[in-house]
Amino acid sequence: MRYAPSFPIPTICPGYQNVTDWFENLKVIVNRYEPPADPHALPRAAAALLLEMAVTDDGGERIELDVVHQAMRAAFGIDPAELQALLEQAHDARQQSVSMYDFTRELRVGLAPEQRAELIEWLWRVAFADARLAADEEHMVRRVADLLGVSHSEFIRRKLSVKADKEAAEAAGTDDP
């Protein structure tokens, strides 16, 4: 048996038929004041992480920056005309940030799992660009992989793949794997 109250149930919000209507109206109000989505937010966040990797160890920054440029063109299709401005914005964001979480939060939500794993691969490429892997670089890639939700097995697979490519390129006498 269903209980029916003997008193009138008050209306939650006058003018609305049900709670769903009220929430829909609230979403419209909130979205009216939110800024439009920034189409460069994800590339900028990825660039900030790649730039951080490029300056993690001493020496080799020029070759590492070349890899950052390659990554941004390959992963996000950024054309050379836009690339410098985007990297400057990423550099500024990196300087103002207090943690990598500021960038990984956007990337974890905005990128598919395969794209996040690809970003880890590009971080490895930057780390191996100067032909040596510093402990700080490996630690940074591990932290970013954790924050992005990339599994340890994928982290290791990408590292070994990049390392093998780098060794093959060195054996062939080329700088570009």
PEFENPE-V614747 format. One record per residue. N is the residue number from 0. RES is the residue in one small letter. SS is DSSP state (helix for helix, strand for strand, loop for the rest). PHI is phi in whole degrees, -180 to 180 (* if undefined). OMEGA is omega in whole degrees, -180 to 180 (999 if undefined). Layout:
n=<N | N>
res=<RES | RES>
ss=<SS | SS>
phi=<PHI | PHI>
omega=<OMEGA | OMEGA>
//
This chain:
n=<0 | 1 | 2 | 3 | 4 | 5 | 6 | 7 | 8 | 9 | 10 | 11 | 12 | 13 | 14 | 15 | 16 | 17 | 18 | 19 | 20 | 21 | 22 | 23 | 24 | 25 | 26 | 27 | 28 | 29 | 30 | 31 | 32 | 33 | 34 | 35 | 36 | 37 | 38 | 39 | 40 | 41 | 42 | 43 | 44 | 45 | 46 | 47 | 48 | 49 | 50 | 51 | 52 | 53 | 54 | 55 | 56 | 57 | 58 | 59 | 60 | 61 | 62 | 63 | 64 | 65 | 66 | 67 | 68 | 69 | 70 | 71 | 72 | 73 | 74 | 75 | 76 | 77 | 78 | 79 | 80 | 81 | 82 | 83 | 84 | 85 | 86 | 87 | 88 | 89 | 90 | 91 | 92 | 93 | 94 | 95 | 96 | 97 | 98 | 99 | 100 | 101 | 102 | 103 | 104 | 105 | 106 | 107 | 108 | 109 | 110 | 111 | 112 | 113 | 114 | 115 | 116 | 117 | 118 | 119 | 120 | 121 | 122 | 123 | 124 | 125 | 126 | 127 | 128 | 129 | 130 | 131 | 132 | 133 | 134 | 135 | 136 | 137 | 138 | 139 | 140 | 141 | 142 | 143 | 144 | 145 | 146 | 147 | 148 | 149 | 150 | 151 | 152 | 153 | 154 | 155 | 156 | 157 | 158 | 159 | 160 | 161 | 162 | 163 | 164 | 165 | 166 | 167 | 168 | 169 | 170 | 171 | 172 | 173 | 174 | 175 | 176>
res=<m | r | y | a | p | s | f | p | i | p | t | i | c | p | g | y | q | n | v | t | d | w | f | e | n | l | k | v | i | v | n | r | y | e | p | p | a | d | p | h | a | l | p | r | a | a | a | a | l | l | l | e | m | a | v | t | d | d | g | g | e | r | i | e | l | d | v | v | h | q | a | m | r | a | a | f | g | i | d | p | a | e | l | q | a | l | l | e | q | a | h | d | a | r | q | q | s | v | s | m | y | d | f | t | r | e | l | r | v | g | l | a | p | e | q | r | a | e | l | i | e | w | l | w | r | v | a | f | a | d | a | r | l | a | a | d | e | e | h | m | v | r | r | v | a | d | l | l | g | v | s | h | s | e | f | i | r | r | k | l | s | v | k | a | d | k | e | a | a | e | a | a | g | t | d | d | p>
ss=<loop | loop | loop | loop | loop | loop | loop | loop | loop | loop | loop | loop | loop | loop | loop | loop | loop | loop | helix | helix | helix | helix | helix | helix | helix | helix | helix | helix | helix | helix | helix | helix | helix | loop | loop | loop | loop | loop | loop | loop | helix | helix | helix | helix | helix | helix | helix | helix | helix | helix | helix | helix | helix | helix | loop | loop | loop | loop | loop | loop | helix | helix | helix | helix | helix | helix | helix | helix | helix | helix | helix | helix | helix | helix | helix | helix | loop | loop | loop | helix | helix | helix | helix | helix | helix | helix | helix | helix | helix | helix | helix | helix | helix | helix | helix | helix | loop | loop | loop | loop | helix | helix | helix | helix | helix | helix | helix | helix | helix | helix | loop | loop | helix | helix | helix | helix | helix | helix | helix | helix | helix | helix | helix | helix | helix | helix | helix | helix | loop | loop | loop | loop | loop | loop | helix | helix | helix | helix | helix | helix | helix | helix | helix | helix | helix | helix | helix | helix | loop | loop | loop | helix | helix | helix | helix | helix | helix | helix | helix | helix | helix | helix | helix | helix | helix | helix | helix | helix | helix | helix | helix | helix | loop | loop | loop | loop | loop>
phi=<* | -95 | -85 | -118 | -66 | -89 | -121 | -71 | -85 | -69 | -73 | -63 | -138 | -58 | 94 | -117 | -75 | -154 | -66 | -61 | -60 | -64 | -67 | -62 | -65 | -63 | -61 | -62 | -64 | -65 | -66 | -63 | -102 | -85 | -69 | -64 | -63 | -87 | -67 | -101 | -62 | -68 | -60 | -65 | -65 | -64 | -63 | -62 | -66 | -65 | -67 | -61 | -64 | -64 | -107 | -68 | -111 | -83 | 81 | 77 | -61 | -62 | -68 | -68 | -66 | -62 | -68 | -60 | -61 | -60 | -62 | -67 | -71 | -75 | -80 | -119 | 65 | -77 | -79 | -56 | -66 | -84 | -60 | -63 | -64 | -64 | -66 | -66 | -63 | -65 | -63 | -62 | -64 | -64 | -67 | -87 | -76 | -100 | -158 | -70 | -59 | -55 | -95 | -68 | -60 | -65 | -69 | -64 | -79 | -88 | -110 | -73 | -53 | -66 | -68 | -66 | -65 | -65 | -63 | -62 | -62 | -66 | -62 | -64 | -62 | -65 | -63 | -87 | -59 | -91 | 68 | -145 | -114 | -82 | -60 | -64 | -67 | -62 | -62 | -64 | -62 | -61 | -64 | -65 | -60 | -61 | -66 | -86 | 79 | -88 | -65 | -63 | -64 | -70 | -56 | -69 | -59 | -67 | -62 | -64 | -64 | -66 | -61 | -63 | -62 | -66 | -65 | -65 | -66 | -67 | -66 | -83 | 83 | -114 | -91 | -102 | -72>
omega=<-178 | -179 | 176 | -179 | 180 | 180 | -179 | 177 | -179 | 177 | -179 | 179 | 180 | 178 | 180 | -178 | -179 | -178 | 179 | 177 | -179 | 179 | 178 | 178 | 179 | 178 | 179 | -179 | -178 | -178 | 179 | -175 | 177 | 178 | 179 | -179 | 179 | -178 | -179 | -177 | -179 | 177 | 179 | 179 | 178 | 179 | 179 | 178 | 179 | 178 | 177 | 178 | -177 | -179 | -177 | 179 | 179 | 175 | 174 | -174 | -177 | -180 | 178 | 177 | 176 | 178 | 176 | 178 | 178 | -178 | -177 | 177 | -176 | -173 | -174 | 179 | -180 | -180 | -175 | -180 | 180 | -170 | -177 | 179 | 179 | 179 | 176 | 176 | 180 | 178 | 178 | 179 | 178 | 180 | -177 | -176 | 177 | 178 | 178 | -180 | 178 | -178 | -176 | 179 | 180 | -176 | -179 | -180 | -171 | -178 | 174 | -180 | 180 | 178 | 177 | 177 | 177 | 177 | 176 | 177 | 179 | 175 | 176 | 179 | 177 | -178 | -179 | -174 | -179 | 175 | 174 | -179 | 178 | 179 | 179 | 179 | 180 | 179 | -179 | 180 | 179 | 180 | 180 | 179 | 177 | -178 | 179 | -179 | 177 | -176 | 180 | 180 | 177 | 176 | -179 | -180 | -180 | 178 | -178 | 178 | -180 | 179 | 178 | 178 | -179 | 179 | 178 | 179 | 178 | 179 | 179 | 179 | 177 | 178 | -173 | 179 | 999>
//
